[in-house]
Amino acid sequence: MKVVLASGNKGKLNEFNQLLNPLDIEVLPQSEFNVTSVEETGLTFIENAILKARHASEISGLPAIADDSGLEVDALNGAPGIYSARYAGDEANDAANNQKLLQELSGVTPENRTARFQCVLVYLKHPADPTPIVCQGSWEGTILEAPAGEQGFGYDPLFWVPSKQCSSAELSRDEKNSLSHRGQALRKLIKLMSQG
């Protein structure tokens, strides 16, 4: 079965394919169908994920998976949240977003740097699907004072994983998939998809 992923993020595409391959589900990037990014006008991860999935399914004609995910930092009242990918501006890259996060947390003590990655995954059978499958995953950690590690993407170099005593960017791909917010949400989705 072919499914379109409502994202152009290569890191996400690799994670989804690795986890969905055993179900004979091939995940294709929306760029293969000339799907442009839809404006994320929702105020929650769920709203934005549904917007992205409907848009990708409509243009590609395939079932769609979309995720909206981000980092919530307690000391920043949940920021960057739904704005994680564009925290330092619409054209920001990972390095700029990480730099802004470190600036915002300047002077915040290690014990007050608690944070979590959130992921909401949506699966639509078709653009007008009235009952999308919605799954959520959450991954608790803290924010480091300097980046560590070369793996992963986004805020991974700043996200300390207490159970592994390293940053998310120092985990192997398999370790990250077993722990991460996206891995959790995807396992819930796989379970639901395999049931019906």
C-alpha positions as CSV (number, residue, x, y, z in Angstrom):
1,M,0.0,0.0,0.0
2,K,1.2,3.5,-0.8
3,V,0.7,6.4,1.6
4,V,1.7,10.0,1.1
5,L,3.6,11.7,4.0
6,A,2.5,15.3,4.3
7,S,6.0,16.5,4.9
8,G,9.2,17.3,3.0
9,N,11.4,16.4,6.0
10,K,13.8,13.6,5.0
11,G,14.5,12.7,8.6
12,K,10.8,12.1,9.2
13,L,10.4,10.2,5.9
14,N,13.2,7.8,6.8
15,E,11.7,7.2,10.3
16,F,8.3,6.5,8.9
17,N,9.6,4.1,6.2
18,Q,11.7,2.2,8.7
19,L,8.7,1.7,11.0
20,L,6.0,1.0,8.4
21,N,8.0,-1.2,6.0
22,P,7.1,-4.4,7.9
23,L,3.4,-3.7,7.2
24,D,4.1,-3.4,3.4
25,I,3.3,0.3,3.6
26,E,5.5,2.4,1.4
27,V,5.6,6.0,2.5
28,L,6.2,8.5,-0.3
29,P,7.1,12.2,0.2
30,Q,4.5,14.8,-0.8
31,S,7.1,16.3,-3.1
32,E,6.6,13.3,-5.5
33,F,3.1,14.6,-6.1
34,N,4.0,18.3,-6.2
35,V,2.1,18.9,-3.0
36,T,3.0,22.3,-1.7
37,S,3.1,23.0,2.1
38,V,-0.2,24.0,3.4
39,E,-0.4,27.0,5.8
40,E,-0.5,25.7,9.3
41,T,-3.3,27.9,10.7
42,G,-4.3,25.6,13.5
43,L,-3.7,26.4,17.1
44,T,-2.9,22.9,18.2
45,F,-0.8,20.0,16.9
46,I,-4.0,18.0,16.1
47,E,-5.5,20.8,14.0
48,N,-2.3,21.3,12.0
49,A,-1.8,17.6,11.4
50,I,-5.3,17.2,10.0
51,L,-4.8,20.3,7.8
52,K,-1.6,18.8,6.3
53,A,-3.1,15.3,5.9
54,R,-6.2,16.5,4.1
55,H,-4.2,18.7,1.8
56,A,-1.7,15.9,0.8
57,S,-4.4,13.3,0.3
58,E,-6.5,15.7,-1.9
59,I,-3.6,16.4,-4.2
60,S,-2.0,13.0,-4.3
61,G,-5.2,10.9,-4.4
62,L,-3.6,8.6,-1.8
63,P,-4.2,8.0,1.9
64,A,-2.1,10.4,3.9
65,I,-0.2,10.5,7.1
66,A,0.7,13.8,8.7
67,D,2.4,14.6,11.9
68,D,2.6,17.8,13.7
69,S,5.2,17.7,16.4
70,G,7.3,20.1,18.4
71,L,9.1,20.8,21.6
72,E,7.4,22.1,24.7
73,V,9.7,23.8,27.3
74,D,8.1,24.3,30.7
75,A,10.2,27.4,31.6
76,L,9.0,29.0,28.3
77,N,5.3,28.2,29.0
78,G,5.3,25.4,26.4
79,A,7.1,27.4,23.7
80,P,8.2,26.8,21.0
81,G,5.3,24.3,20.7
82,I,3.5,24.4,17.4
83,Y,6.0,26.9,16.2
84,S,9.0,24.6,16.8
85,A,10.1,24.4,13.1
86,R,9.9,28.2,12.6
87,Y,10.9,29.3,16.1
88,A,13.6,31.6,14.9
89,G,11.6,32.8,11.9
90,D,9.8,31.4,8.8
91,E,13.1,30.7,7.0
92,A,14.9,29.4,10.1
93,N,17.0,26.2,10.0
94,D,17.7,23.8,12.9
95,A,20.8,25.7,14.0
96,A,19.0,29.0,14.2
97,N,16.1,27.4,16.1
98,N,18.5,25.8,18.6
99,Q,20.4,29.0,19.0
100,K,17.2,30.9,19.8
101,L,16.2,28.2,22.3
102,L,19.5,28.5,24.1
103,Q,19.2,32.3,24.3
104,E,15.7,32.1,25.7
105,L,16.8,29.7,28.4
106,S,20.0,31.6,29.2
107,G,20.3,31.7,33.0
108,V,17.6,29.0,33.6
109,T,19.0,26.4,36.0
110,P,19.4,22.8,34.8
111,E,16.6,21.5,37.1
112,N,14.2,24.1,35.6
113,R,15.0,23.1,31.9
114,T,12.4,20.3,31.7
115,A,10.8,19.8,28.3
116,R,9.1,17.2,26.2
117,F,8.7,16.4,22.5
118,Q,5.1,16.0,21.5
119,C,3.9,14.3,18.3
120,V,0.4,14.0,17.0
121,L,0.0,11.7,14.0
122,V,-3.1,11.7,11.7
123,Y,-4.0,9.0,9.2
124,L,-6.7,9.8,6.6
125,K,-8.0,7.1,4.1
126,H,-9.1,10.0,1.8
127,P,-9.4,13.8,1.9
128,A,-12.9,13.8,3.2
129,D,-12.3,11.0,5.8
130,P,-14.7,12.0,8.7
131,T,-13.0,9.7,11.2
132,P,-9.2,10.2,10.9
133,I,-7.0,8.0,13.1
134,V,-5.3,10.3,15.6
135,C,-2.4,9.1,17.8
136,Q,-0.2,11.0,20.2
137,G,3.2,10.4,21.7
138,S,5.2,12.3,24.3
139,W,8.9,12.1,25.2
140,E,10.1,13.7,28.5
141,G,13.6,15.2,28.9
142,T,15.5,18.4,29.7
143,I,17.3,21.0,27.6
144,L,21.1,21.0,27.6
145,E,23.1,24.2,27.8
146,A,25.1,23.3,24.6
147,P,24.4,20.9,21.7
148,A,25.7,17.3,21.9
149,G,25.7,14.6,19.2
150,E,25.5,14.4,15.4
151,Q,22.5,12.2,14.8
152,G,18.9,13.2,14.4
153,F,17.6,16.6,13.4
154,G,15.7,19.6,14.9
155,Y,16.2,20.0,18.6
156,D,17.8,16.5,19.1
157,P,21.3,17.9,20.0
158,L,19.8,19.9,22.9
159,F,17.3,17.3,24.2
160,W,18.8,15.3,27.1
161,V,17.3,11.8,27.6
162,P,17.6,10.9,31.3
163,S,17.1,7.2,30.8
164,K,20.1,7.0,28.4
165,Q,22.2,9.7,29.9
166,C,22.9,11.3,26.5
167,S,21.2,13.7,24.1
168,S,18.7,12.5,21.5
169,A,21.3,13.3,18.9
170,E,23.7,10.7,20.5
171,L,21.2,7.9,20.2
172,S,21.3,5.3,17.4
173,R,18.4,5.5,15.0
174,D,16.9,2.3,16.5
175,E,17.2,3.6,20.0
176,K,15.6,6.9,19.1
177,N,12.7,5.2,17.3
178,S,12.1,3.0,20.4
179,L,11.9,6.0,22.7
180,S,10.8,9.1,20.7
181,H,7.5,10.8,20.7
182,R,7.1,10.0,16.9
183,G,8.0,6.4,17.5
184,Q,5.4,6.1,20.3
185,A,2.7,7.7,18.1
186,L,3.7,5.6,15.1
187,R,3.5,2.4,17.1
188,K,0.0,3.3,18.2
189,L,-0.9,4.1,14.6
190,I,0.5,0.8,13.3
191,K,-1.5,-1.1,15.9
192,L,-4.7,0.6,14.8
193,M,-4.0,0.3,11.1
194,S,-3.2,-3.4,11.4
195,Q,-6.5,-4.0,13.2
196,G,-8.6,-2.5,10.4
